[in-house]
Amino acid sequence: MLRLLAGGLILFGSAGFSFKLCQEMRQRMRHIEQMQEIFRLFQSEVAYSRASFPEVCMAVSDRIAEPFRTVMKEIYAQVMEKSGVRFPEIWRTKMGQCLENMPLKEEERNIFLEFGNRIGFIDWETQAGMIEKSREQLEELYVKSKSSMENKEKVITSIGILGGLMLVIILI
């Protein structure tokens, strides 16, 4: 009876581990989608309202989900304090803290963090172009990841369940 219970727990644990890995991959894709949406919103705000980036952060913050909403408001507040810290530095610091615990790859994280350095005191058309370039880079990574994710999920789930079954057979 105990062997059967132990076998069930091992199988349940290995399947749960594989599902957790798949869930992290799906979360990563959702975060990339959110980052793309932020770039789209930034681009539209810069192109149509021609507002400064701190003002764009505040305007965009109402239309995006957490944790980015809070960070955008924090960026706006810190810039408005006029502490002497430049917008790109504030962006990198605050977004770095936000992205720290997200299941993102380094390349995806760097595109989003370097966004603050790509923009500056240039005309709005160039800024909109730089935002579009960042969004396109993120889009390329998203498409590559999305196509490989579906196959990886199947493999991870299969290996998790079959590995658990093999372990149960070996131990029982």
N, CA and C atoms as an extended XYZ file, in Angstrom:
516
Properties=species:S:1:pos:R:3:atomname:S:1:resname:S:1:resid:I:1 pbc="F F F"
N         0.817       -1.199        0.000 N   MET     1
C         0.000        0.000        0.000 CA  MET     1
C         0.862        1.265        0.000 C   MET     1
N         1.910        1.239        0.851 N   LEU     2
C         2.803        2.396        0.903 CA  LEU     2
C         3.569        2.567       -0.402 C   LEU     2
N         3.940        1.467       -1.016 N   ARG     3
C         4.644        1.539       -2.301 CA  ARG     3
C         3.755        2.170       -3.371 C   ARG     3
N         2.514        1.803       -3.374 N   LEU     4
C         1.569        2.360       -4.333 CA  LEU     4
C         1.399        3.863       -4.107 C   LEU     4
N         1.282        4.259       -2.854 N   LEU     5
C         1.164        5.678       -2.514 CA  LEU     5
C         2.424        6.434       -2.913 C   LEU     5
N         3.598        5.858       -2.603 N   ALA     6
C         4.867        6.490       -2.971 CA  ALA     6
C         4.986        6.612       -4.486 C   ALA     6
N         4.594        5.572       -5.193 N   GLY     7
C         4.632        5.603       -6.659 CA  GLY     7
C         3.729        6.691       -7.221 C   GLY     7
N         2.535        6.813       -6.643 N   GLY     8
C         1.613        7.861       -7.088 CA  GLY     8
C         2.171        9.253       -6.825 C   GLY     8
N         2.800        9.432       -5.677 N   LEU     9
C         3.384       10.736       -5.344 CA  LEU     9
C         4.564       11.078       -6.253 C   LEU     9
N         5.384       10.077       -6.563 N   ILE    10
C         6.510       10.308       -7.487 CA  ILE    10
C         5.993       10.700       -8.863 C   ILE    10
N         5.006        9.980       -9.342 N   LEU    11
C         4.425       10.281      -10.657 CA  LEU    11
C         3.782       11.665      -10.663 C   LEU    11
N         3.051       11.963       -9.612 N   PHE    12
C         2.399       13.266       -9.492 CA  PHE    12
C         3.442       14.381       -9.429 C   PHE    12
N         4.519       14.162       -8.699 N   GLY    13
C         5.572       15.169       -8.573 CA  GLY    13
C         6.295       15.427       -9.877 C   GLY    13
N         6.628       14.379      -10.611 N   SER    14
C         7.332       14.559      -11.884 CA  SER    14
C         6.434       15.231      -12.918 C   SER    14
N         5.152       14.868      -12.932 N   ALA    15
C         4.216       15.521      -13.861 CA  ALA    15
C         4.031       16.989      -13.477 C   ALA    15
N         3.928       17.248      -12.186 N   GLY    16
C         3.780       18.626      -11.721 CA  GLY    16
C         4.984       19.474      -12.066 C   GLY    16
N         6.178       18.904      -11.941 N   PHE    17
C         7.401       19.631      -12.288 CA  PHE    17
C         7.424       19.993      -13.763 C   PHE    17
N         7.025       19.055      -14.611 N   SER    18
C         7.020       19.342      -16.046 CA  SER    18
C         5.965       20.397      -16.392 C   SER    18
N         4.818       20.344      -15.746 N   PHE    19
C         3.790       21.358      -15.998 CA  PHE    19
C         4.253       22.731      -15.515 C   PHE    19
N         5.008       22.780      -14.421 N   LYS    20
C         5.538       24.039      -13.910 CA  LYS    20
C         6.521       24.659      -14.911 C   LYS    20
N         7.375       23.828      -15.500 N   LEU    21
C         8.305       24.318      -16.515 CA  LEU    21
C         7.556       24.893      -17.723 C   LEU    21
N         6.500       24.208      -18.136 N   CYS    22
C         5.689       24.693      -19.258 CA  CYS    22
C         4.984       25.997      -18.902 C   CYS    22
N         4.530       26.109      -17.670 N   GLN    23
C         3.870       27.329      -17.220 CA  GLN    23
C         4.845       28.508      -17.243 C   GLN    23
N         6.098       28.286      -16.865 N   GLU    24
C         7.099       29.350      -16.911 CA  GLU    24
C         7.345       29.815      -18.341 C   GLU    24
N         7.342       28.880      -19.291 N   MET    25
C         7.509       29.264      -20.690 CA  MET    25
C         6.328       30.115      -21.159 C   MET    25
N         5.113       29.734      -20.766 N   ARG    26
C         3.937       30.527      -21.146 CA  ARG    26
C         3.966       31.905      -20.489 C   ARG    26
N         4.424       31.982      -19.240 N   GLN    27
C         4.551       33.277      -18.564 CA  GLN    27
C         5.549       34.162      -19.301 C   GLN    27
N         6.649       33.573      -19.713 N   ARG    28
C         7.662       34.325      -20.447 CA  ARG    28
C         7.061       34.929      -21.709 C   ARG    28
N         6.249       34.149      -22.414 N   MET    29
C         5.616       34.651      -23.629 CA  MET    29
C         4.640       35.784      -23.312 C   MET    29
N         3.901       35.665      -22.206 N   ARG    30
C         2.975       36.732      -21.817 CA  ARG    30
C         3.728       38.022      -21.477 C   ARG    30
N         4.865       37.891      -20.807 N   HIS    31
C         5.651       39.081      -20.481 CA  HIS    31
C         6.210       39.751      -21.740 C   HIS    31
N         6.632       38.941      -22.687 N   ILE    32
C         7.116       39.508      -23.951 CA  ILE    32
C         5.977       40.226      -24.669 C   ILE    32
N         4.783       39.650      -24.650 N   GLU    33
C         3.620       40.305      -25.262 CA  GLU    33
C         3.330       41.639      -24.575 C   GLU    33
N         3.447       41.676      -23.248 N   GLN    34
C         3.230       42.927      -22.516 CA  GLN    34
C         4.279       43.963      -22.904 C   GLN    34
N         5.517       43.536      -23.044 N   MET    35
C         6.584       44.462      -23.419 CA  MET    35
C         6.354       45.007      -24.824 C   MET    35
N         5.881       44.151      -25.727 N   GLN    36
C         5.559       44.616      -27.078 CA  GLN    36
C         4.425       45.640      -27.037 C   GLN    36
N         3.433       45.384      -26.217 N   GLU    37
C         2.313       46.316      -26.085 CA  GLU    37
C         2.788       47.661      -25.541 C   GLU    37
N         3.715       47.632      -24.613 N   ILE    38
C         4.265       48.881      -24.075 CA  ILE    38
C         4.951       49.654      -25.193 C   ILE    38
N         5.720       48.968      -26.024 N   PHE    39
C         6.371       49.652      -27.143 CA  PHE    39
C         5.346       50.228      -28.116 C   PHE    39
N         4.278       49.475      -28.398 N   ARG    40
C         3.225       49.992      -29.295 CA  ARG    40
C         2.583       51.247      -28.709 C   ARG    40
N         2.276       51.201      -27.420 N   LEU    41
C         1.657       52.359      -26.769 CA  LEU    41
C         2.614       53.551      -26.740 C   LEU    41
N         3.871       53.303      -26.468 N   PHE    42
C         4.869       54.381      -26.484 CA  PHE    42
C         4.941       54.999      -27.865 C   PHE    42
N         4.977       54.147      -28.881 N   GLN    43
C         5.081       54.645      -30.243 CA  GLN    43
C         3.877       55.508      -30.605 C   GLN    43
N         2.695       55.067      -30.254 N   SER    44
C         1.505       55.838      -30.590 CA  SER    44
C         1.457       57.155      -29.814 C   SER    44
N         1.836       57.126      -28.547 N   GLU    45
C         1.847       58.367      -27.754 CA  GLU    45
C         2.860       59.369      -28.297 C   GLU    45
N         4.048       58.876      -28.648 N   VAL    46
C         5.087       59.774      -29.166 CA  VAL    46
C         4.676       60.335      -30.523 C   VAL    46
N         4.101       59.485      -31.376 N   ALA    47
C         3.732       59.924      -32.723 CA  ALA    47
C         2.555       60.899      -32.728 C   ALA    47
N         1.568       60.659      -31.859 N   TYR    48
C         0.357       61.471      -31.926 CA  TYR    48
C         0.351       62.637      -30.941 C   TYR    48
N         0.776       62.405      -29.732 N   SER    49
C         0.732       63.509      -28.766 CA  SER    49
C         2.055       64.246      -28.692 C   SER    49
N         3.126       63.602      -29.172 N   ARG    50
C         4.465       64.183      -29.156 CA  ARG    50
C         4.873       64.616      -27.752 C   ARG    50
N         4.468       63.830      -26.790 N   ALA    51
C         4.769       64.116      -25.389 CA  ALA    51
C         6.175       63.622      -25.050 C   ALA    51
N         6.703       64.125      -23.957 N   SER    52
C         8.005       63.668      -23.493 CA  SER    52
C         7.857       62.263      -22.906 C   SER    52
N         8.965       61.556      -22.783 N   PHE    53
C         8.888       60.167      -22.325 CA  PHE    53
C         8.373       60.015      -20.903 C   PHE    53
N         8.715       60.886      -19.971 N   PRO    54
C         8.090       60.750      -18.651 CA  PRO    54
C         6.566       60.883      -18.711 C   PRO    54
N         6.079       61.821      -19.516 N   GLU    55
C         4.635       61.986      -19.670 CA  GLU    55
C         4.018       60.775      -20.367 C   GLU    55
N         4.740       60.214      -21.317 N   VAL    56
C         4.269       59.012      -22.008 CA  VAL    56
C         4.184       57.850      -21.018 C   VAL    56
N         5.170       57.752      -20.107 N   CYS    57
C         5.128       56.688      -19.087 CA  CYS    57
C         3.846       56.792      -18.274 C   CYS    57
N         3.487       58.004      -17.887 N   MET    58
C         2.282       58.188      -17.079 CA  MET    58
C         1.029       57.853      -17.895 C   MET    58
N         0.990       58.291      -19.153 N   ALA    59
C        -0.174       58.026      -20.000 CA  ALA    59
C        -0.323       56.531      -20.281 C   ALA    59
N         0.783       55.855      -20.491 N   VAL    60
C         0.768       54.426      -20.809 CA  VAL    60
C         0.430       53.595      -19.568 C   VAL    60
N         0.795       54.087      -18.410 N   SER    61
C         0.610       53.311      -17.180 CA  SER    61
C        -0.849       52.937      -16.932 C   SER    61
N        -1.765       53.741      -17.393 N   ASP    62
C        -3.183       53.443      -17.183 CA  ASP    62
C        -3.700       52.340      -18.106 C   ASP    62
N        -2.937       52.018      -19.146 N   ARG    63
C        -3.409       51.053      -20.138 CA  ARG    63
C        -2.647       49.728      -20.141 C   ARG    63
N        -1.778       49.538      -19.167 N   ILE    64
C        -1.015       48.290      -19.114 CA  ILE    64
C        -1.236       47.593      -17.775 C   ILE    64
N        -0.864       46.343      -17.729 N   ALA    65
C        -1.073       45.530      -16.531 CA  ALA    65
C         0.116       45.626      -15.585 C   ALA    65
N        -0.104       45.134      -14.391 N   GLU    66
C         0.978       45.035      -13.406 CA  GLU    66
C         1.960       43.980      -13.866 C   GLU    66
N         3.186       44.049      -13.527 N   PRO    67
C         3.869       44.998      -12.658 CA  PRO    67
C         4.349       46.253      -13.382 C   PRO    67
N         4.127       46.300      -14.700 N   PHE    68
C         4.622       47.436      -15.478 CA  PHE    68
C         3.893       48.734      -15.137 C   PHE    68
N         2.632       48.653      -14.775 N   ARG    69
C         1.859       49.847      -14.434 CA  ARG    69
C         2.525       50.634      -13.297 C   ARG    69
N         2.832       49.944      -12.230 N   THR    70
C         3.443       50.593      -11.068 CA  THR    70
C         4.813       51.163      -11.417 C   THR    70
N         5.593       50.420      -12.183 N   VAL    71
C         6.936       50.869      -12.538 CA  VAL    71
C         6.872       52.130      -13.397 C   VAL    71
N         5.943       52.188      -14.330 N   MET    72
C         5.808       53.379      -15.175 CA  MET    72
C         5.470       54.606      -14.329 C   MET    72
N         4.596       54.425      -13.353 N   LYS    73
C         4.250       55.537      -12.468 CA  LYS    73
C         5.443       55.947      -11.618 C   LYS    73
N         6.230       54.975      -11.180 N   GLU    74
C         7.433       55.278      -10.402 CA  GLU    74
C         8.456       56.040      -11.240 C   GLU    74
N         8.605       55.640      -12.496 N   ILE    75
C         9.534       56.333      -13.396 CA  ILE    75
C         9.097       57.786      -13.559 C   ILE    75
N         7.809       57.986      -13.814 N   TYR    76
C         7.278       59.340      -13.964 CA  TYR    76
C         7.534       60.164      -12.697 C   TYR    76
N         7.234       59.588      -11.540 N   ALA    77
C         7.408       60.314      -10.276 CA  ALA    77
C         8.867       60.663      -10.043 C   ALA    77
N         9.769       59.751      -10.324 N   GLN    78
C        11.184       60.026      -10.090 CA  GLN    78
C        11.717       61.098      -11.038 C   GLN    78
N        11.275       61.087      -12.279 N   VAL    79
C        11.705       62.121      -13.225 CA  VAL    79
C        11.159       63.483      -12.795 C   VAL    79
N         9.922       63.509      -12.322 N   MET    80
C         9.310       64.769      -11.909 CA  MET    80
C         9.932       65.335      -10.622 C   MET    80
N        10.622       64.504       -9.859 N   GLU    81
C        11.318       64.992       -8.666 CA  GLU    81
C        12.483       65.899       -9.033 C   GLU    81
N        12.935       65.794      -10.281 N   LYS    82
C        14.064       66.573      -10.776 CA  LYS    82
C        15.301       66.351       -9.897 C   LYS    82
N        15.607       65.076       -9.692 N   SER    83
C        16.741       64.696       -8.852 CA  SER    83
C        18.070       64.799       -9.590 C   SER    83
N        18.031       65.095      -10.869 N   GLY    84
C        19.248       65.196      -11.656 CA  GLY    84
C        19.613       63.898      -12.364 C   GLY    84
N        18.885       62.846      -12.084 N   VAL    85
C        19.125       61.565      -12.755 CA  VAL    85
C        18.389       61.588      -14.085 C   VAL    85
N        19.083       61.188      -15.144 N   ARG    86
C        18.497       61.226      -16.479 CA  ARG    86
C        17.496       60.095      -16.685 C   ARG    86
N        16.570       60.319      -17.606 N   PHE    87
C        15.523       59.339      -17.893 CA  PHE    87
C        16.076       57.956      -18.228 C   PHE    87
N        17.099       57.832      -19.105 N   PRO    88
C        17.598       56.480      -19.417 CA  PRO    88
C        18.104       55.721      -18.181 C   PRO    88
N        18.722       56.424      -17.260 N   GLU    89
C        19.222       55.775      -16.049 CA  GLU    89
C        18.067       55.335      -15.153 C   GLU    89
N        17.063       56.186      -15.042 N   ILE    90
C        15.885       55.838      -14.246 CA  ILE    90
C        15.181       54.638      -14.871 C   ILE    90
N        15.014       54.670      -16.191 N   TRP    91
C        14.366       53.564      -16.910 CA  TRP    91
C        15.095       52.256      -16.638 C   TRP    91
N        16.413       52.279      -16.809 N   ARG    92
C        17.209       51.056      -16.636 CA  ARG    92
C        17.119       50.530      -15.207 C   ARG    92
N        17.179       51.407      -14.239 N   THR    93
C        17.132       50.984      -12.841 CA  THR    93
C        15.768       50.400      -12.486 C   THR    93
N        14.713       51.159      -12.765 N   LYS    94
C        13.366       50.720      -12.387 CA  LYS    94
C        12.926       49.477      -13.160 C   LYS    94
N        13.170       49.472      -14.465 N   MET    95
C        12.780       48.316      -15.259 CA  MET    95
C        13.645       47.101      -14.927 C   MET    95
N        14.904       47.336      -14.585 N   GLY    96
C        15.765       46.231      -14.172 CA  GLY    96
C        15.211       45.543      -12.938 C   GLY    96
N        14.728       46.335      -11.989 N   GLN    97
C        14.117       45.783      -10.785 CA  GLN    97
C        12.834       45.032      -11.127 C   GLN    97
N        12.068       45.570      -12.051 N   CYS    98
C        10.800       44.950      -12.446 CA  CYS    98
C        11.029       43.617      -13.165 C   CYS    98
N        12.002       43.587      -14.067 N   LEU    99
C        12.244       42.400      -14.889 CA  LEU    99
C        13.069       41.336      -14.170 C   LEU    99
N        13.597       41.683      -13.012 N   GLU   100
C        14.508       40.798      -12.287 CA  GLU   100
C        13.920       39.415      -12.022 C   GLU   100
N        12.681       39.360      -11.602 N   ASN   101
C        12.066       38.082      -11.227 CA  ASN   101
C        11.220       37.463      -12.330 C   ASN   101
N        11.253       38.041      -13.510 N   MET   102
C        10.470       37.501      -14.616 CA  MET   102
C        11.273       36.436      -15.356 C   MET   102
N        10.603       35.395      -15.835 N   PRO   103
C        11.316       34.315      -16.540 CA  PRO   103
C        11.662       34.702      -17.975 C   PRO   103
N        12.515       35.715      -18.129 N   LEU   104
C        12.908       36.194      -19.447 CA  LEU   104
C        14.351       35.804      -19.729 C   LEU   104
N        14.669       35.676      -20.983 N   LYS   105
C        16.054       35.438      -21.373 CA  LYS   105
C        16.786       36.776      -21.351 C   LYS   105
N        18.093       36.693      -21.256 N   GLU   106
C        18.926       37.897      -21.147 CA  GLU   106
C        18.747       38.822      -22.355 C   GLU   106
N        18.643       38.242      -23.528 N   GLU   107
C        18.493       39.044      -24.750 CA  GLU   107
C        17.190       39.850      -24.723 C   GLU   107
N        16.112       39.235      -24.294 N   GLU   108
C        14.818       39.922      -24.208 CA  GLU   108
C        14.870       41.030      -23.166 C   GLU   108
N        15.478       40.713      -22.046 N   ARG   109
C        15.620       41.688      -20.966 CA  ARG   109
C        16.452       42.888      -21.438 C   ARG   109
N        17.539       42.617      -22.160 N   ASN   110
C        18.414       43.697      -22.613 CA  ASN   110
C        17.736       44.623      -23.615 C   ASN   110
N        16.925       44.074      -24.502 N   ILE   111
C        16.206       44.925      -25.467 CA  ILE   111
C        15.339       45.927      -24.716 C   ILE   111
N        14.645       45.448      -23.703 N   PHE   112
C        13.748       46.324      -22.953 CA  PHE   112
C        14.522       47.326      -22.098 C   PHE   112
N        15.622       46.894      -21.505 N   LEU   113
C        16.406       47.793      -20.663 CA  LEU   113
C        17.159       48.837      -21.480 C   LEU   113
N        17.646       48.443      -22.652 N   GLU   114
C        18.393       49.368      -23.495 CA  GLU   114
C        17.494       50.384      -24.199 C   GLU   114
N        16.214       50.170      -24.139 N   PHE   115
C        15.265       51.096      -24.759 CA  PHE   115
C        15.495       52.524      -24.265 C   PHE   115
N        15.730       52.684      -22.981 N   GLY   116
C        15.953       54.018      -22.419 CA  GLY   116
C        17.160       54.710      -23.005 C   GLY   116
N        18.180       53.960      -23.387 N   ASN   117
C        19.388       54.551      -23.969 CA  ASN   117
C        19.221       54.890      -25.449 C   ASN   117
N        18.268       54.258      -26.101 N   ARG   118
C        18.071       54.489      -27.534 CA  ARG   118
C        17.339       55.783      -27.825 C   ARG   118
N        16.603       56.234      -26.879 N   ILE   119
C        15.837       57.451      -27.095 CA  ILE   119
C        16.580       58.600      -26.431 C   ILE   119
N        16.297       59.760      -26.844 N   GLY   120
C        16.968       60.905      -26.257 CA  GLY   120
C        16.289       62.173      -26.720 C   GLY   120
N        17.045       63.178      -26.778 N   PHE   121
C        16.503       64.475      -27.161 CA  PHE   121
C        16.628       64.645      -28.667 C   PHE   121
N        15.885       63.800      -29.378 N   ILE   122
C        15.833       63.860      -30.828 CA  ILE   122
C        14.384       64.075      -31.236 C   ILE   122
N        14.171       64.343      -32.502 N   ASP   123
C        12.805       64.646      -32.935 CA  ASP   123
C        11.900       63.435      -32.762 C   ASP   123
N        10.614       63.703      -32.724 N   TRP   124
C         9.635       62.664      -32.418 CA  TRP   124
C         9.598       61.563      -33.470 C   TRP   124
N         9.878       61.890      -34.743 N   GLU   125
C         9.861       60.871      -35.787 CA  GLU   125
C        10.974       59.845      -35.570 C   GLU   125
N        12.149       60.338      -35.194 N   THR   126
C        13.265       59.446      -34.927 CA  THR   126
C        12.988       58.600      -33.696 C   THR   126
N        12.395       59.216      -32.682 N   GLN   127
C        12.044       58.473      -31.477 CA  GLN   127
C        11.037       57.369      -31.793 C   GLN   127
N        10.039       57.688      -32.597 N   ALA   128
C         9.049       56.680      -32.990 CA  ALA   128
C         9.722       55.546      -33.766 C   ALA   128
N        10.697       55.890      -34.602 N   GLY   129
C        11.444       54.877      -35.338 CA  GLY   129
C        12.271       53.986      -34.422 C   GLY   129
N        12.875       54.576      -33.411 N   MET   130
C        13.673       53.800      -32.456 CA  MET   130
C        12.778       52.868      -31.638 C   MET   130
N        11.605       53.346      -31.288 N   ILE   131
C        10.656       52.502      -30.563 CA  ILE   131
C        10.238       51.334      -31.450 C   ILE   131
N         9.968       51.620      -32.714 N   GLU   132
C         9.571       50.572      -33.657 CA  GLU   132
C        10.688       49.545      -33.813 C   GLU   132
N        11.921       50.003      -33.865 N   LYS   133
C        13.056       49.081      -33.992 CA  LYS   133
C        13.135       48.155      -32.775 C   LYS   133
N        12.959       48.706      -31.589 N   SER   134
C        12.974       47.891      -30.371 CA  SER   134
C        11.824       46.890      -30.382 C   SER   134
N        10.651       47.340      -30.810 N   ARG   135
C         9.488       46.456      -30.864 CA  ARG   135
C         9.710       45.326      -31.866 C   ARG   135
N        10.316       45.641      -33.002 N   GLU   136
C        10.580       44.619      -34.019 CA  GLU   136
C        11.584       43.583      -33.516 C   GLU   136
N        12.608       44.030      -32.790 N   GLN   137
C        13.578       43.085      -32.231 CA  GLN   137
C        12.887       42.133      -31.256 C   GLN   137
N        12.030       42.697      -30.438 N   LEU   138
C        11.289       41.874      -29.480 CA  LEU   138
C        10.331       40.937      -30.205 C   LEU   138
N         9.736       41.410      -31.280 N   GLU   139
C         8.818       40.590      -32.080 CA  GLU   139
C         9.547       39.393      -32.695 C   GLU   139
N        10.759       39.607      -33.196 N   GLU   140
C        11.540       38.510      -33.774 CA  GLU   140
C        11.811       37.427      -32.731 C   GLU   140
N        12.220       37.855      -31.542 N   LEU   141
C        12.474       36.891      -30.471 CA  LEU   141
C        11.198       36.171      -30.071 C   LEU   141
N        10.088       36.890      -30.073 N   TYR   142
C         8.797       36.300      -29.711 CA  TYR   142
C         8.405       35.216      -30.711 C   TYR   142
N         8.542       35.507      -31.984 N   VAL   143
C         8.152       34.539      -33.020 CA  VAL   143
C         9.016       33.279      -32.926 C   VAL   143
N        10.323       33.461      -32.747 N   LYS   144
C        11.212       32.299      -32.610 CA  LYS   144
C        10.836       31.471      -31.386 C   LYS   144
N        10.613       32.157      -30.283 N   SER   145
C        10.291       31.451      -29.041 CA  SER   145
C         8.946       30.753      -29.126 C   SER   145
N         7.981       31.399      -29.747 N   LYS   146
C         6.633       30.828      -29.853 CA  LYS   146
C         6.647       29.545      -30.677 C   LYS   146
N         7.397       29.551      -31.768 N   SER   147
C         7.422       28.366      -32.625 CA  SER   147
C         8.107       27.184      -31.935 C   SER   147
N         9.142       27.457      -31.179 N   SER   148
C         9.835       26.355      -30.507 CA  SER   148
C         9.143       25.950      -29.203 C   SER   148
N         8.356       26.860      -28.631 N   MET   149
C         7.724       26.590      -27.343 CA  MET   149
C         6.723       25.431      -27.432 C   MET   149
N         5.942       25.386      -28.488 N   GLU   150
C         4.925       24.349      -28.611 CA  GLU   150
C         5.556       22.956      -28.609 C   GLU   150
N         6.645       22.798      -29.344 N   ASN   151
C         7.327       21.501      -29.367 CA  ASN   151
C         7.981       21.202      -28.021 C   ASN   151
N         8.576       22.213      -27.425 N   LYS   152
C         9.236       22.023      -26.132 CA  LYS   152
C         8.232       21.615      -25.056 C   LYS   152
N         7.054       22.206      -25.079 N   GLU   153
C         6.040       21.852      -24.084 CA  GLU   153
C         5.675       20.373      -24.178 C   GLU   153
N         5.498       19.891      -25.397 N   LYS   154
C         5.155       18.480      -25.585 CA  LYS   154
C         6.276       17.575      -25.076 C   LYS   154
N         7.508       17.942      -25.410 N   VAL   155
C         8.650       17.127      -25.004 CA  VAL   155
C         8.810       17.138      -23.488 C   VAL   155
N         8.727       18.323      -22.884 N   ILE   156
C         8.895       18.439      -21.430 CA  ILE   156
C         7.818       17.649      -20.701 C   ILE   156
N         6.576       17.778      -21.143 N   THR   157
C         5.474       17.053      -20.506 CA  THR   157
C         5.669       15.547      -20.654 C   THR   157
N         6.019       15.107      -21.847 N   SER   158
C         6.222       13.676      -22.079 CA  SER   158
C         7.373       13.126      -21.239 C   SER   158
N         8.484       13.830      -21.227 N   ILE   159
C         9.642       13.369      -20.457 CA  ILE   159
C         9.331       13.370      -18.964 C   ILE   159
N         8.620       14.384      -18.501 N   GLY   160
C         8.267       14.440      -17.082 CA  GLY   160
C         7.414       13.263      -16.659 C   GLY   160
N         6.397       12.975      -17.444 N   ILE   161
C         5.498       11.872      -17.092 CA  ILE   161
C         6.190       10.522      -17.272 C   ILE   161
N         6.881       10.352      -18.395 N   LEU   162
C         7.564        9.080      -18.633 CA  LEU   162
C         8.715        8.868      -17.652 C   LEU   162
N         9.417        9.938      -17.304 N   GLY   163
C        10.483        9.826      -16.313 CA  GLY   163
C         9.936        9.422      -14.958 C   GLY   163
N         8.803        9.994      -14.599 N   GLY   164
C         8.155        9.610      -13.345 CA  GLY   164
C         7.719        8.161      -13.368 C   GLY   164
N         7.151        7.727      -14.488 N   LEU   165
C         6.743        6.325      -14.622 CA  LEU   165
C         7.940        5.388      -14.512 C   LEU   165
N         9.035        5.745      -15.168 N   MET   166
C        10.223        4.909      -15.112 CA  MET   166
C        10.768        4.829      -13.684 C   MET   166
N        10.776        5.947      -13.008 N   LEU   167
C        11.249        5.969      -11.621 CA  LEU   167
C        10.354        5.108      -10.720 C   LEU   167
N         9.052        5.184      -10.946 N   VAL   168
C         8.118        4.361      -10.167 CA  VAL   168
C         8.373        2.875      -10.443 C   VAL   168
N         8.575        2.528      -11.711 N   ILE   169
C         8.819        1.122      -12.060 CA  ILE   169
C        10.126        0.636      -11.436 C   ILE   169
N        11.147        1.461      -11.477 N   ILE   170
C        12.434        1.080      -10.909 CA  ILE   170
C        12.350        0.907       -9.392 C   ILE   170
N        11.660        1.817       -8.741 N   LEU   171
C        11.602        1.784       -7.273 CA  LEU   171
C        10.599        0.771       -6.725 C   LEU   171
N         9.594        0.451       -7.500 N   ILE   172
C         8.576       -0.488       -6.996 CA  ILE   172
C         8.805       -1.815       -7.579 C   ILE   172
